Amino acid sequence: MSVPWIVVLLGVGLLATLLVIALLAARGPERRVVPAAAAPPIYLPTQGVESPSATPDDPAAPLVTAEPTAAPTASPSPSRPAGPTRPVSPSRAAPELAEPAPLVADGAVTARYEATGSDRRGFSARLTVANGSGAGQDWTVKLSFAGNVKSVRASSASGVSASSRGGGVFVLTGTGALEPGQSVTVRLEFTRTGTGDRPERCTVNGADCTIG
């Protein structure tokens, strides 16, 4: 290739380059394309589809209104007229528990109390217990005095034990069975405040004894 053609080609390339530069300068700075804001959606009126099972003209499907309803109040029932009242009979009082019955028939074992002496500090007495049954019998005598009688002492040779329950009540018990037809006499010494030498009550095996 000869030198003139090279010069021509260089000249053409230079012209093309200048032309491109001129075109770019003529266009100026490019503008950024800003996307347009999306338009608000447009809602078109739609026609509701009527349900064949709940139309206003259908009497079998009434409209239900959601409203607060008051709780139904119970209407007072008419009171029944009061009938004739039955008289209430007084309740029977429970019978008092009696003292245990004696182990033998009444009179089988008997007792007699007798006051024999008295002074300022106390008094003395004699107690006689007899077995009128046909078999040996144990015996217990209970003497109930007023509260001013404080203590008792029984003769040791009589085969009897004495105890106090308080409040003027004393219990005398034979230490052995009393044989049929036999009797025992017990000498007693009591201390007291005030006066009085006879018990308010005397029992032997639950039956009343004689106070002399």
C-alpha positions as CSV (number, residue, x, y, z in Angstrom):
1,M,0.0,0.0,0.0
2,S,1.4,3.4,-1.0
3,V,1.9,6.3,1.4
4,P,-1.0,8.4,0.0
5,W,-3.6,5.9,0.7
6,I,-2.6,5.7,4.3
7,V,-2.8,9.4,4.7
8,V,-6.3,9.3,3.1
9,L,-7.5,6.6,5.5
10,L,-6.1,8.5,8.5
11,G,-7.9,11.6,7.4
12,V,-11.2,9.9,7.0
13,G,-10.9,8.3,10.5
14,L,-10.1,11.7,12.0
15,L,-13.1,13.3,10.3
16,A,-15.4,10.5,11.5
17,T,-14.2,11.0,15.0
18,L,-14.8,14.7,14.9
19,L,-18.2,14.1,13.5
20,V,-19.2,11.9,16.4
21,I,-17.9,14.4,18.9
22,A,-19.9,17.1,17.3
23,L,-23.1,15.1,17.3
24,L,-22.7,14.2,21.0
25,A,-22.1,17.9,21.9
26,A,-25.2,18.9,20.0
27,R,-27.4,16.5,21.9
28,G,-26.6,17.9,25.3
29,P,-26.9,16.0,28.6
30,E,-29.3,13.2,28.6
31,R,-32.4,13.5,30.8
32,R,-33.2,10.8,33.2
33,V,-36.4,9.1,32.5
34,V,-38.5,9.2,35.7
35,P,-41.3,6.6,35.7
36,A,-44.6,8.2,36.1
37,A,-46.5,7.6,39.3
38,A,-49.0,4.9,39.2
39,A,-52.5,6.1,38.9
40,P,-54.9,5.3,41.7
41,P,-57.0,2.3,41.0
42,I,-60.5,3.0,39.8
43,Y,-63.2,0.8,41.3
44,L,-66.1,0.2,39.1
45,P,-69.5,-0.3,40.7
46,T,-70.4,-3.9,40.6
47,Q,-73.9,-5.4,40.8
48,G,-74.4,-7.9,43.6
49,V,-75.6,-11.3,42.8
50,E,-78.8,-12.0,44.5
51,S,-79.0,-15.3,46.3
52,P,-81.9,-17.3,45.4
53,S,-82.3,-18.6,49.0
54,A,-82.4,-15.2,50.7
55,T,-84.2,-12.6,48.6
56,P,-86.4,-9.9,50.2
57,D,-89.5,-11.3,48.5
58,D,-88.9,-14.8,49.8
59,P,-91.0,-15.2,53.0
60,A,-89.1,-18.3,54.0
61,A,-85.8,-16.3,54.6
62,P,-86.5,-13.3,56.9
63,L,-83.9,-10.7,57.4
64,V,-82.0,-11.0,60.8
65,T,-81.2,-7.8,62.6
66,A,-78.2,-7.9,64.9
67,E,-79.4,-5.8,67.9
68,P,-78.7,-6.2,71.6
69,T,-81.7,-7.8,73.2
70,A,-82.5,-7.6,76.9
71,A,-82.6,-10.9,78.8
72,P,-86.2,-12.0,79.4
73,T,-87.3,-11.3,82.9
74,A,-89.2,-14.0,84.8
75,S,-92.7,-12.9,85.5
76,P,-93.8,-13.4,89.1
77,S,-95.9,-16.5,89.4
78,P,-99.1,-16.0,91.2
79,S,-98.8,-17.0,94.8
80,R,-100.9,-19.8,95.9
81,P,-103.4,-19.0,98.7
82,A,-102.3,-20.3,102.0
83,G,-104.2,-23.4,103.0
84,P,-105.3,-24.1,106.4
85,T,-102.4,-24.7,108.7
86,R,-102.2,-27.8,110.6
87,P,-101.7,-27.5,114.4
88,V,-98.3,-28.6,115.4
89,S,-98.5,-31.0,118.2
90,P,-95.9,-30.4,120.9
91,S,-93.0,-32.7,120.6
92,R,-92.7,-35.3,123.3
93,A,-89.8,-34.8,125.6
94,A,-87.4,-37.6,125.6
95,P,-87.8,-39.7,128.8
96,E,-85.1,-39.2,131.3
97,L,-82.7,-42.1,131.7
98,A,-83.4,-43.9,134.9
99,E,-80.7,-45.3,137.1
100,P,-79.7,-48.9,136.3
101,A,-82.1,-51.4,137.9
102,P,-80.7,-53.3,140.8
103,L,-79.1,-56.7,140.0
104,V,-81.7,-58.4,142.3
105,A,-85.4,-57.8,142.8
106,D,-86.5,-54.9,145.0
107,G,-86.1,-55.8,148.7
108,A,-83.6,-58.6,148.0
109,V,-80.8,-56.4,149.4
110,T,-81.9,-53.7,151.9
111,A,-80.1,-51.0,153.7
112,R,-80.9,-48.7,156.7
113,Y,-79.1,-45.4,157.6
114,E,-79.3,-44.0,161.1
115,A,-77.5,-40.9,162.6
116,T,-76.0,-41.8,165.9
117,G,-74.2,-38.6,167.1
118,S,-73.2,-35.0,166.2
119,D,-70.9,-32.2,167.2
120,R,-69.6,-29.0,165.8
121,R,-67.1,-30.6,163.4
122,G,-69.2,-33.5,162.1
123,F,-71.5,-36.4,162.9
124,S,-71.5,-40.2,163.1
125,A,-74.0,-42.7,161.6
126,R,-74.6,-46.4,161.3
127,L,-75.4,-48.2,158.0
128,T,-76.9,-51.7,158.0
129,V,-77.1,-53.8,154.8
130,A,-79.0,-57.1,154.7
131,N,-79.3,-59.8,152.0
132,G,-82.8,-61.2,151.9
133,S,-82.3,-63.2,148.7
134,G,-81.3,-66.9,148.4
135,A,-77.9,-66.2,146.9
136,G,-74.8,-64.2,147.7
137,Q,-75.1,-60.5,146.5
138,D,-72.6,-57.7,146.0
139,W,-73.9,-54.3,147.3
140,T,-73.3,-50.6,146.8
141,V,-74.8,-47.8,148.9
142,K,-74.9,-44.2,147.6
143,L,-75.5,-41.4,150.1
144,S,-76.3,-37.9,148.8
145,F,-75.9,-35.1,151.3
146,A,-76.0,-31.4,151.0
147,G,-72.8,-29.7,149.9
148,N,-71.7,-28.9,153.4
149,V,-70.8,-32.6,154.1
150,K,-67.1,-32.8,153.2
151,S,-65.7,-36.3,153.9
152,V,-66.6,-39.8,155.3
153,R,-64.6,-42.5,157.1
154,A,-65.9,-46.1,157.4
155,S,-64.8,-48.6,160.0
156,S,-62.1,-50.8,158.6
157,A,-63.4,-54.1,160.1
158,S,-66.8,-53.9,158.2
159,G,-65.5,-55.1,154.8
160,V,-66.5,-51.9,153.0
161,S,-64.7,-49.3,150.9
162,A,-65.7,-45.6,150.9
163,S,-65.2,-43.0,148.2
164,S,-66.3,-39.4,147.6
165,R,-67.7,-38.0,144.3
166,G,-67.8,-34.4,145.4
167,G,-70.8,-32.2,146.2
168,G,-71.7,-34.3,149.3
169,V,-72.1,-37.6,147.4
170,F,-70.4,-40.7,148.9
171,V,-70.4,-44.3,147.7
172,L,-69.9,-47.3,150.0
173,T,-69.2,-50.7,148.4
174,G,-68.8,-54.1,150.1
175,T,-65.5,-55.7,149.5
176,G,-67.1,-59.1,149.2
177,A,-70.4,-60.8,148.4
178,L,-73.0,-60.8,151.2
179,E,-74.2,-64.3,151.9
180,P,-78.0,-65.1,151.9
181,G,-79.7,-64.1,155.1
182,Q,-76.7,-62.2,156.4
183,S,-76.2,-58.5,157.2
184,V,-73.3,-56.1,157.8
185,T,-73.2,-53.0,159.9
186,V,-70.8,-50.1,159.0
187,R,-69.9,-47.3,161.4
188,L,-69.4,-44.0,159.5
189,E,-67.8,-40.7,160.6
190,F,-68.5,-37.5,158.6
191,T,-67.0,-34.1,158.6
192,R,-69.2,-31.1,157.8
193,T,-69.7,-27.3,158.0
194,G,-72.9,-26.1,159.5
195,T,-75.6,-28.6,160.5
196,G,-77.4,-31.6,159.2
197,D,-76.7,-35.3,159.6
198,R,-79.2,-37.1,157.3
199,P,-78.7,-37.6,153.5
200,E,-81.2,-36.2,151.0
201,R,-81.2,-39.7,149.4
202,C,-79.9,-43.1,150.1
203,T,-79.9,-46.1,147.7
204,V,-78.6,-49.6,147.8
205,N,-78.0,-51.3,144.4
206,G,-80.1,-48.6,142.9
207,A,-83.2,-49.1,145.2
208,D,-84.1,-46.7,148.0
209,C,-83.0,-47.6,151.5
210,T,-84.5,-46.5,154.8
211,I,-83.3,-43.3,156.5
212,G,-83.9,-43.5,160.2
